[in-house]
Amino acid sequence: MTSLIFDPFMGASGDMIIAALVDLGADPSRVRCAMESAASVAVGISRTSRNGV
């Protein structure tokens, strides 16, 4: 069984948390569907690179 301990003691924004979960292997389409079912929003998930980061 794999475990993940999440302790944002310095704070973290929602988009940073979602990006980290997708980067760890969460299915982007399932994440998008879950977010869209929770509120009336349109969600787009794509990989970007800014200034080499």
C-alpha distance matrix in Angstrom:
0.0 3.8 6.6 10.2 13.2 16.3 19.6 22.6 25.1 27.7 27.2 26.0 27.6 26.0 26.7 25.0 21.8 21.9 22.7 19.9 17.3 19.1 19.3 15.5 15.3 15.9 18.5 21.8 23.5 21.1 21.3 25.1 25.4 23.5 25.8 28.9 28.3 28.1 31.5 34.5 33.5 33.3 30.3 30.4 27.6 28.8 28.2 31.1 32.3 34.9 36.9 34.4 31.5
3.8 0.0 3.8 7.0 10.3 13.2 16.6 19.4 22.1 24.4 23.9 22.6 24.3 22.9 23.4 21.5 18.5 18.7 19.4 16.3 14.0 16.0 15.9 12.1 12.5 13.4 16.4 19.5 21.6 19.4 19.1 22.9 23.7 21.9 23.8 27.0 26.8 26.5 29.6 32.6 31.3 31.0 27.9 27.8 24.8 25.9 25.1 27.7 28.8 31.3 33.2 30.8 27.8
6.6 3.8 0.0 3.8 6.6 9.8 13.0 16.0 18.6 21.1 20.7 19.7 21.7 20.6 21.5 19.6 16.3 17.2 18.2 15.0 12.9 15.7 15.8 12.1 13.3 13.7 17.1 19.7 22.0 19.6 18.7 22.4 23.4 21.1 22.6 26.1 25.9 25.0 28.1 31.2 30.0 30.1 27.0 27.2 24.4 25.7 25.0 27.4 28.4 30.5 32.5 30.3 27.1
10.2 7.0 3.8 0.0 3.8 6.3 9.8 12.4 15.2 17.5 17.1 16.0 18.1 17.2 18.3 16.1 12.9 14.3 15.2 11.9 10.4 13.6 13.6 10.3 12.3 12.6 16.3 18.2 20.9 18.7 17.1 20.7 22.1 19.8 20.7 24.3 24.5 23.3 26.1 29.2 27.8 27.9 24.8 25.0 22.2 23.5 22.7 24.8 25.7 27.5 29.5 27.6 24.1
13.2 10.3 6.6 3.8 0.0 3.8 6.4 9.7 12.0 14.7 14.6 14.3 16.9 16.7 18.3 15.9 12.9 15.1 16.3 13.0 12.1 15.8 15.7 12.9 15.4 15.4 19.1 20.6 23.3 21.1 19.0 22.5 24.0 21.2 21.7 25.4 25.6 23.9 26.5 29.7 28.4 29.0 25.9 26.4 23.8 25.2 24.4 26.1 26.7 28.1 29.9 28.3 24.7
16.3 13.2 9.8 6.3 3.8 0.0 3.8 6.3 9.2 11.6 11.0 10.6 13.2 13.2 15.1 12.8 9.8 12.5 14.0 11.0 10.7 14.5 14.8 12.7 15.4 15.0 18.6 19.4 22.1 20.1 17.5 20.6 22.4 19.6 19.4 23.2 23.7 21.7 23.9 27.0 25.7 26.4 23.4 24.0 21.7 23.2 22.6 24.0 24.7 25.8 27.7 26.5 22.8
19.6 16.6 13.0 9.8 6.4 3.8 0.0 3.8 5.6 8.6 8.8 9.6 12.9 13.8 16.0 13.6 11.3 14.6 16.0 13.3 13.7 17.5 17.5 15.9 18.8 18.5 22.0 22.4 25.2 23.3 20.4 23.2 25.1 22.2 21.5 25.3 25.9 23.4 25.3 28.5 27.1 28.1 25.3 26.1 23.9 25.4 24.7 25.6 26.0 26.5 28.2 27.3 23.5
22.6 19.4 16.0 12.4 9.7 6.3 3.8 0.0 3.8 5.5 5.0 6.1 9.6 11.3 13.5 11.1 9.6 13.3 14.5 12.3 13.6 17.0 17.0 16.3 19.4 18.9 22.2 21.9 24.8 23.3 20.0 22.3 24.5 21.8 20.6 24.2 25.2 22.6 23.9 26.9 25.3 26.3 23.6 24.3 22.4 23.8 23.1 23.5 23.8 24.0 25.6 25.1 21.3
25.1 22.1 18.6 15.2 12.0 9.2 5.6 3.8 0.0 3.8 5.6 8.4 12.0 14.3 16.6 14.2 13.2 16.9 18.0 15.9 17.3 20.8 20.5 19.8 23.0 22.6 26.0 25.7 28.6 27.1 23.8 26.0 28.2 25.4 24.0 27.5 28.5 25.7 26.8 29.8 28.3 29.5 26.9 27.7 25.9 27.2 26.3 26.4 26.3 26.1 27.3 27.0 23.3
27.7 24.4 21.1 17.5 14.7 11.6 8.6 5.5 3.8 0.0 3.8 6.9 10.4 13.4 15.3 12.8 12.8 16.6 17.2 15.5 17.7 20.7 20.3 20.2 23.5 23.3 26.4 25.6 28.6 27.6 24.1 25.8 28.4 25.9 24.0 27.4 28.8 26.1 26.7 29.3 27.5 28.6 26.0 26.5 24.8 25.8 24.9 24.5 24.1 23.4 24.5 24.6 21.0
27.2 23.9 20.7 17.1 14.6 11.0 8.8 5.0 5.6 3.8 0.0 3.8 6.9 9.9 12.1 10.2 10.2 13.8 14.8 13.8 15.7 18.6 18.8 19.0 21.9 21.2 24.1 23.0 25.8 24.7 21.1 22.6 25.1 22.6 20.5 23.8 25.3 22.4 23.0 25.5 23.8 25.0 22.6 23.4 22.0 23.4 22.9 22.7 22.9 22.3 23.9 24.2 20.5
26.0 22.6 19.7 16.0 14.3 10.6 9.6 6.1 8.4 6.9 3.8 0.0 3.8 6.6 8.4 6.5 6.7 10.2 11.2 10.6 12.6 15.2 15.5 16.1 18.9 18.1 20.7 19.5 22.2 21.5 17.8 19.2 21.9 19.7 17.5 20.8 22.5 20.0 20.5 22.9 20.9 21.7 19.1 19.7 18.2 19.6 19.2 19.2 19.7 19.5 21.5 21.7 18.0
27.6 24.3 21.7 18.1 16.9 13.2 12.9 9.6 12.0 10.4 6.9 3.8 0.0 3.8 5.6 5.3 6.4 8.8 10.1 10.8 12.6 14.6 15.5 16.7 19.0 17.7 19.7 17.9 20.3 19.8 16.0 16.8 19.5 17.6 15.0 17.9 20.0 17.6 17.5 19.6 17.4 18.3 15.9 16.7 15.8 17.4 17.6 17.6 18.6 18.3 20.8 21.4 17.8
26.0 22.9 20.6 17.2 16.7 13.2 13.8 11.3 14.3 13.4 9.9 6.6 3.8 0.0 3.8 5.4 5.1 6.2 8.6 9.9 10.7 12.4 14.1 15.4 17.0 15.1 16.8 14.9 17.0 16.3 12.5 13.2 15.8 13.9 11.2 14.3 16.3 14.0 14.2 16.5 14.4 15.2 12.8 14.0 13.3 15.6 16.4 17.0 18.8 19.1 22.1 22.4 19.0
26.7 23.4 21.5 18.3 18.3 15.1 16.0 13.5 16.6 15.3 12.1 8.4 5.6 3.8 0.0 3.8 5.4 5.2 6.0 8.5 9.9 10.6 12.0 14.1 15.6 14.0 15.4 12.9 15.3 15.5 11.8 12.0 15.2 14.1 11.4 14.1 16.8 15.3 15.2 16.8 13.9 13.9 11.0 11.3 10.2 12.1 12.8 13.3 15.2 15.7 18.9 19.2 16.0
25.0 21.5 19.6 16.1 15.9 12.8 13.6 11.1 14.2 12.8 10.2 6.5 5.3 5.4 3.8 0.0 3.8 5.5 5.1 6.1 8.7 10.0 10.4 12.2 14.5 13.7 15.8 14.0 17.0 17.0 13.4 14.4 17.7 16.5 14.3 17.4 19.8 18.2 18.6 20.4 17.7 17.5 14.3 14.1 12.1 13.2 12.8 13.1 14.2 14.8 17.5 17.4 13.8
21.8 18.5 16.3 12.9 12.9 9.8 11.3 9.6 13.2 12.8 10.2 6.7 6.4 5.1 5.4 3.8 0.0 3.8 5.5 5.1 6.2 8.7 9.8 10.6 12.7 11.5 14.0 12.9 15.8 15.1 11.5 13.3 16.2 14.3 12.8 16.3 18.1 16.4 17.5 19.9 17.6 17.8 14.6 14.9 12.8 14.5 14.5 15.6 17.1 18.1 20.8 20.3 16.7
21.9 18.7 17.2 14.3 15.1 12.5 14.6 13.3 16.9 16.6 13.8 10.2 8.8 6.2 5.2 5.5 3.8 0.0 3.8 5.5 5.2 6.2 8.5 9.8 10.9 9.1 10.9 9.3 12.1 11.6 8.0 9.7 12.7 11.4 10.0 13.3 15.3 14.4 15.5 17.5 15.1 14.7 11.4 11.6 9.4 11.6 12.3 14.1 16.2 17.8 20.9 20.4 17.1
22.7 19.4 18.2 15.2 16.3 14.0 16.0 14.5 18.0 17.2 14.8 11.2 10.1 8.6 6.0 5.1 5.5 3.8 0.0 3.8 5.5 5.2 6.0 8.5 10.0 9.4 11.2 9.3 12.7 13.2 10.1 11.4 14.8 14.3 12.9 15.8 18.3 17.7 18.5 20.1 17.2 16.1 12.4 11.4 8.5 9.4 9.1 10.7 12.6 14.5 17.5 16.7 13.5
19.9 16.3 15.0 11.9 13.0 11.0 13.3 12.3 15.9 15.5 13.8 10.6 10.8 9.9 8.5 6.1 5.1 5.5 3.8 0.0 3.8 5.5 5.0 6.1 8.8 9.0 11.8 11.2 14.8 14.6 11.8 13.9 17.0 16.0 15.2 18.4 20.4 19.6 20.9 22.9 20.3 19.5 15.9 15.1 12.0 12.6 11.6 13.2 14.3 16.2 18.7 17.4 13.9
17.3 14.0 12.9 10.4 12.1 10.7 13.7 13.6 17.3 17.7 15.7 12.6 12.6 10.7 9.9 8.7 6.2 5.2 5.5 3.8 0.0 3.8 5.4 5.0 6.5 5.7 8.9 9.1 12.4 11.6 9.0 11.9 14.5 13.2 13.2 16.6 18.1 17.5 19.4 21.7 19.4 18.8 15.2 14.8 11.9 13.2 13.0 15.3 17.1 19.3 22.0 20.6 17.3
19.1 16.0 15.7 13.6 15.8 14.5 17.5 17.0 20.8 20.7 18.6 15.2 14.6 12.4 10.6 10.0 8.7 6.2 5.2 5.5 3.8 0.0 3.8 5.3 5.2 4.5 6.5 6.0 9.7 10.0 7.9 10.2 13.2 12.9 13.0 15.7 17.7 17.9 19.5 21.2 18.6 17.2 13.5 12.4 9.1 10.0 9.9 12.9 15.1 17.8 20.8 19.3 16.4
19.3 15.9 15.8 13.6 15.7 14.8 17.5 17.0 20.5 20.3 18.8 15.5 15.5 14.1 12.0 10.4 9.8 8.5 6.0 5.0 5.4 3.8 0.0 3.8 5.4 7.1 9.3 9.2 13.0 13.5 11.7 13.8 16.9 16.7 16.6 19.4 21.5 21.5 22.9 24.6 21.8 20.2 16.4 14.8 11.1 10.8 9.3 11.8 13.2 16.0 18.6 16.6 13.8
15.5 12.1 12.1 10.3 12.9 12.7 15.9 16.3 19.8 20.2 19.0 16.1 16.7 15.4 14.1 12.2 10.6 9.8 8.5 6.1 5.0 5.3 3.8 0.0 3.8 6.2 9.4 10.7 14.2 13.8 12.4 15.3 17.8 17.1 17.6 20.6 22.1 22.1 24.0 26.1 23.7 22.5 18.8 17.6 14.1 14.4 13.1 15.6 16.8 19.5 21.8 19.6 16.7
15.3 12.5 13.3 12.3 15.4 15.4 18.8 19.4 23.0 23.5 21.9 18.9 19.0 17.0 15.6 14.5 12.7 10.9 10.0 8.8 6.5 5.2 5.4 3.8 0.0 3.8 6.3 8.4 11.5 11.3 10.8 13.7 15.8 15.6 16.7 19.3 20.7 21.2 23.4 25.2 22.9 21.5 17.9 16.7 13.3 13.7 13.1 16.2 18.1 21.1 23.7 21.5 18.9
15.9 13.4 13.7 12.6 15.4 15.0 18.5 18.9 22.6 23.3 21.2 18.1 17.7 15.1 14.0 13.7 11.5 9.1 9.4 9.0 5.7 4.5 7.1 6.2 3.8 0.0 3.8 6.1 8.8 7.8 7.2 10.5 12.2 11.8 13.2 15.9 16.9 17.5 19.8 21.8 19.8 18.6 15.2 14.7 11.8 13.2 13.6 16.9 19.3 22.2 25.1 23.3 20.6
18.5 16.4 17.1 16.3 19.1 18.6 22.0 22.2 26.0 26.4 24.1 20.7 19.7 16.8 15.4 15.8 14.0 10.9 11.2 11.8 8.9 6.5 9.3 9.4 6.3 3.8 0.0 3.8 5.6 5.4 6.3 8.7 10.1 10.8 12.5 14.4 15.6 17.0 19.1 20.5 18.6 16.9 13.8 13.0 10.5 12.1 13.2 16.9 19.7 22.8 26.0 24.4 22.0
21.8 19.5 19.7 18.2 20.6 19.4 22.4 21.9 25.7 25.6 23.0 19.5 17.9 14.9 12.9 14.0 12.9 9.3 9.3 11.2 9.1 6.0 9.2 10.7 8.4 6.1 3.8 0.0 3.8 5.5 5.0 6.0 8.6 9.8 10.5 12.1 14.1 15.5 17.0 18.0 15.6 13.6 10.3 9.2 6.8 8.8 10.6 14.1 17.4 20.3 23.7 22.5 20.2
23.5 21.6 22.0 20.9 23.3 22.1 25.2 24.8 28.6 28.6 25.8 22.2 20.3 17.0 15.3 17.0 15.8 12.1 12.7 14.8 12.4 9.7 13.0 14.2 11.5 8.8 5.6 3.8 0.0 3.8 5.4 5.0 6.1 8.5 9.9 10.4 12.1 14.3 15.8 16.4 14.4 12.3 9.8 9.4 8.3 10.8 13.3 16.8 20.3 23.1 26.7 25.7 23.6
21.1 19.4 19.6 18.7 21.1 20.1 23.3 23.3 27.1 27.6 24.7 21.5 19.8 16.3 15.5 17.0 15.1 11.6 13.2 14.6 11.6 10.0 13.5 13.8 11.3 7.8 5.4 5.5 3.8 0.0 3.8 5.4 5.1 6.1 8.6 9.9 10.5 12.4 14.7 16.1 14.8 13.6 11.3 11.9 10.9 13.7 16.0 19.4 22.7 25.4 28.9 27.8 25.4
21.3 19.1 18.7 17.1 19.0 17.5 20.4 20.0 23.8 24.1 21.1 17.8 16.0 12.5 11.8 13.4 11.5 8.0 10.1 11.8 9.0 7.9 11.7 12.4 10.8 7.2 6.3 5.0 5.4 3.8 0.0 3.8 5.5 5.2 6.2 8.6 10.0 10.9 12.9 14.7 12.9 12.1 9.3 10.2 9.0 12.2 14.4 17.4 20.6 22.9 26.4 25.6 22.9
25.1 22.9 22.4 20.7 22.5 20.6 23.2 22.3 26.0 25.8 22.6 19.2 16.8 13.2 12.0 14.4 13.3 9.7 11.4 13.9 11.9 10.2 13.8 15.3 13.7 10.5 8.7 6.0 5.0 5.4 3.8 0.0 3.8 5.5 5.2 6.1 8.6 10.1 11.1 12.0 9.9 8.5 5.9 7.2 7.3 11.0 13.9 16.8 20.2 22.4 26.1 25.7 23.3
25.4 23.7 23.4 22.1 24.0 22.4 25.1 24.5 28.2 28.4 25.1 21.9 19.5 15.8 15.2 17.7 16.2 12.7 14.8 17.0 14.5 13.2 16.9 17.8 15.8 12.2 10.1 8.6 6.1 5.1 5.5 3.8 0.0 3.8 5.5 5.1 6.0 8.6 10.3 11.2 10.3 9.5 8.3 10.2 11.0 14.5 17.5 20.5 24.0 26.2 29.9 29.5 27.1
23.5 21.9 21.1 19.8 21.2 19.6 22.2 21.8 25.4 25.9 22.6 19.7 17.6 13.9 14.1 16.5 14.3 11.4 14.3 16.0 13.2 12.9 16.7 17.1 15.6 11.8 10.8 9.8 8.5 6.1 5.2 5.5 3.8 0.0 3.8 5.5 5.2 6.4 9.1 11.3 10.8 11.2 9.9 12.3 12.6 16.2 18.9 21.7 24.9 27.0 30.6 30.1 27.4
25.8 23.8 22.6 20.7 21.7 19.4 21.5 20.6 24.0 24.0 20.5 17.5 15.0 11.2 11.4 14.3 12.8 10.0 12.9 15.2 13.2 13.0 16.6 17.6 16.7 13.2 12.5 10.5 9.9 8.6 6.2 5.2 5.5 3.8 0.0 3.8 5.5 5.3 6.7 8.9 7.8 8.6 7.3 10.3 11.2 14.9 17.7 20.0 23.2 24.8 28.4 28.4 25.6
28.9 27.0 26.1 24.3 25.4 23.2 25.3 24.2 27.5 27.4 23.8 20.8 17.9 14.3 14.1 17.4 16.3 13.3 15.8 18.4 16.6 15.7 19.4 20.6 19.3 15.9 14.4 12.1 10.4 9.9 8.6 6.1 5.1 5.5 3.8 0.0 3.8 5.4 5.5 6.3 5.6 6.3 6.6 10.1 12.0 15.7 19.0 21.3 24.7 26.3 30.0 30.2 27.7
28.3 26.8 25.9 24.5 25.6 23.7 25.9 25.2 28.5 28.8 25.3 22.5 20.0 16.3 16.8 19.8 18.1 15.3 18.3 20.4 18.1 17.7 21.5 22.1 20.7 16.9 15.6 14.1 12.1 10.5 10.0 8.6 6.0 5.2 5.5 3.8 0.0 3.8 5.6 7.3 8.4 9.8 10.4 13.7 15.3 19.1 22.2 24.7 28.1 29.8 33.5 33.5 30.9
28.1 26.5 25.0 23.3 23.9 21.7 23.4 22.6 25.7 26.1 22.4 20.0 17.6 14.0 15.3 18.2 16.4 14.4 17.7 19.6 17.5 17.9 21.5 22.1 21.2 17.5 17.0 15.5 14.3 12.4 10.9 10.1 8.6 6.4 5.3 5.4 3.8 0.0 3.8 7.2 8.5 10.9 11.3 14.8 16.2 20.0 22.9 25.0 28.2 29.5 33.1 33.3 30.4
31.5 29.6 28.1 26.1 26.5 23.9 25.3 23.9 26.8 26.7 23.0 20.5 17.5 14.2 15.2 18.6 17.5 15.5 18.5 20.9 19.4 19.5 22.9 24.0 23.4 19.8 19.1 17.0 15.8 14.7 12.9 11.1 10.3 9.1 6.7 5.5 5.6 3.8 0.0 3.8 5.6 8.9 10.3 14.0 16.2 19.9 23.0 24.6 27.8 28.8 32.4 33.0 30.3
34.5 32.6 31.2 29.2 29.7 27.0 28.5 26.9 29.8 29.3 25.5 22.9 19.6 16.5 16.8 20.4 19.9 17.5 20.1 22.9 21.7 21.2 24.6 26.1 25.2 21.8 20.5 18.0 16.4 16.1 14.7 12.0 11.2 11.3 8.9 6.3 7.3 7.2 3.8 0.0 3.8 7.1 9.7 13.4 16.3 19.8 23.1 24.7 27.9 28.9 32.5 33.4 31.0
33.5 31.3 30.0 27.8 28.4 25.7 27.1 25.3 28.3 27.5 23.8 20.9 17.4 14.4 13.9 17.7 17.6 15.1 17.2 20.3 19.4 18.6 21.8 23.7 22.9 19.8 18.6 15.6 14.4 14.8 12.9 9.9 10.3 10.8 7.8 5.6 8.4 8.5 5.6 3.8 0.0 3.8 6.3 9.9 12.9 16.3 19.6 21.0 24.2 25.2 28.8 29.7 27.4
33.3 31.0 30.1 27.9 29.0 26.4 28.1 26.3 29.5 28.6 25.0 21.7 18.3 15.2 13.9 17.5 17.8 14.7 16.1 19.5 18.8 17.2 20.2 22.5 21.5 18.6 16.9 13.6 12.3 13.6 12.1 8.5 9.5 11.2 8.6 6.3 9.8 10.9 8.9 7.1 3.8 0.0 3.8 6.8 10.2 13.4 16.9 18.4 21.9 23.1 26.9 27.6 25.7
30.3 27.9 27.0 24.8 25.9 23.4 25.3 23.6 26.9 26.0 22.6 19.1 15.9 12.8 11.0 14.3 14.6 11.4 12.4 15.9 15.2 13.5 16.4 18.8 17.9 15.2 13.8 10.3 9.8 11.3 9.3 5.9 8.3 9.9 7.3 6.6 10.4 11.3 10.3 9.7 6.3 3.8 0.0 3.8 6.6 10.1 13.5 15.3 18.8 20.3 24.0 24.5 22.4
30.4 27.8 27.2 25.0 26.4 24.0 26.1 24.3 27.7 26.5 23.4 19.7 16.7 14.0 11.3 14.1 14.9 11.6 11.4 15.1 14.8 12.4 14.8 17.6 16.7 14.7 13.0 9.2 9.4 11.9 10.2 7.2 10.2 12.3 10.3 10.1 13.7 14.8 14.0 13.4 9.9 6.8 3.8 0.0 3.8 6.6 10.2 12.0 15.7 17.5 21.3 21.6 19.8
27.6 24.8 24.4 22.2 23.8 21.7 23.9 22.4 25.9 24.8 22.0 18.2 15.8 13.3 10.2 12.1 12.8 9.4 8.5 12.0 11.9 9.1 11.1 14.1 13.3 11.8 10.5 6.8 8.3 10.9 9.0 7.3 11.0 12.6 11.2 12.0 15.3 16.2 16.2 16.3 12.9 10.2 6.6 3.8 0.0 3.8 7.1 9.6 13.2 15.5 19.3 19.0 17.0
28.8 25.9 25.7 23.5 25.2 23.2 25.4 23.8 27.2 25.8 23.4 19.6 17.4 15.6 12.1 13.2 14.5 11.6 9.4 12.6 13.2 10.0 10.8 14.4 13.7 13.2 12.1 8.8 10.8 13.7 12.2 11.0 14.5 16.2 14.9 15.7 19.1 20.0 19.9 19.8 16.3 13.4 10.1 6.6 3.8 0.0 3.8 6.4 10.2 12.9 16.5 16.0 14.6
28.2 25.1 25.0 22.7 24.4 22.6 24.7 23.1 26.3 24.9 22.9 19.2 17.6 16.4 12.8 12.8 14.5 12.3 9.1 11.6 13.0 9.9 9.3 13.1 13.1 13.6 13.2 10.6 13.3 16.0 14.4 13.9 17.5 18.9 17.7 19.0 22.2 22.9 23.0 23.1 19.6 16.9 13.5 10.2 7.1 3.8 0.0 3.8 7.1 10.3 13.6 12.6 11.3
31.1 27.7 27.4 24.8 26.1 24.0 25.6 23.5 26.4 24.5 22.7 19.2 17.6 17.0 13.3 13.1 15.6 14.1 10.7 13.2 15.3 12.9 11.8 15.6 16.2 16.9 16.9 14.1 16.8 19.4 17.4 16.8 20.5 21.7 20.0 21.3 24.7 25.0 24.6 24.7 21.0 18.4 15.3 12.0 9.6 6.4 3.8 0.0 3.8 6.7 10.1 9.7 8.8
32.3 28.8 28.4 25.7 26.7 24.7 26.0 23.8 26.3 24.1 22.9 19.7 18.6 18.8 15.2 14.2 17.1 16.2 12.6 14.3 17.1 15.1 13.2 16.8 18.1 19.3 19.7 17.4 20.3 22.7 20.6 20.2 24.0 24.9 23.2 24.7 28.1 28.2 27.8 27.9 24.2 21.9 18.8 15.7 13.2 10.2 7.1 3.8 0.0 3.8 6.6 6.0 5.6
34.9 31.3 30.5 27.5 28.1 25.8 26.5 24.0 26.1 23.4 22.3 19.5 18.3 19.1 15.7 14.8 18.1 17.8 14.5 16.2 19.3 17.8 16.0 19.5 21.1 22.2 22.8 20.3 23.1 25.4 22.9 22.4 26.2 27.0 24.8 26.3 29.8 29.5 28.8 28.9 25.2 23.1 20.3 17.5 15.5 12.9 10.3 6.7 3.8 0.0 3.8 5.4 5.4
36.9 33.2 32.5 29.5 29.9 27.7 28.2 25.6 27.3 24.5 23.9 21.5 20.8 22.1 18.9 17.5 20.8 20.9 17.5 18.7 22.0 20.8 18.6 21.8 23.7 25.1 26.0 23.7 26.7 28.9 26.4 26.1 29.9 30.6 28.4 30.0 33.5 33.1 32.4 32.5 28.8 26.9 24.0 21.3 19.3 16.5 13.6 10.1 6.6 3.8 0.0 3.8 5.5
34.4 30.8 30.3 27.6 28.3 26.5 27.3 25.1 27.0 24.6 24.2 21.7 21.4 22.4 19.2 17.4 20.3 20.4 16.7 17.4 20.6 19.3 16.6 19.6 21.5 23.3 24.4 22.5 25.7 27.8 25.6 25.7 29.5 30.1 28.4 30.2 33.5 33.3 33.0 33.4 29.7 27.6 24.5 21.6 19.0 16.0 12.6 9.7 6.0 5.4 3.8 0.0 3.8
31.5 27.8 27.1 24.1 24.7 22.8 23.5 21.3 23.3 21.0 20.5 18.0 17.8 19.0 16.0 13.8 16.7 17.1 13.5 13.9 17.3 16.4 13.8 16.7 18.9 20.6 22.0 20.2 23.6 25.4 22.9 23.3 27.1 27.4 25.6 27.7 30.9 30.4 30.3 31.0 27.4 25.7 22.4 19.8 17.0 14.6 11.3 8.8 5.6 5.4 5.5 3.8 0.0
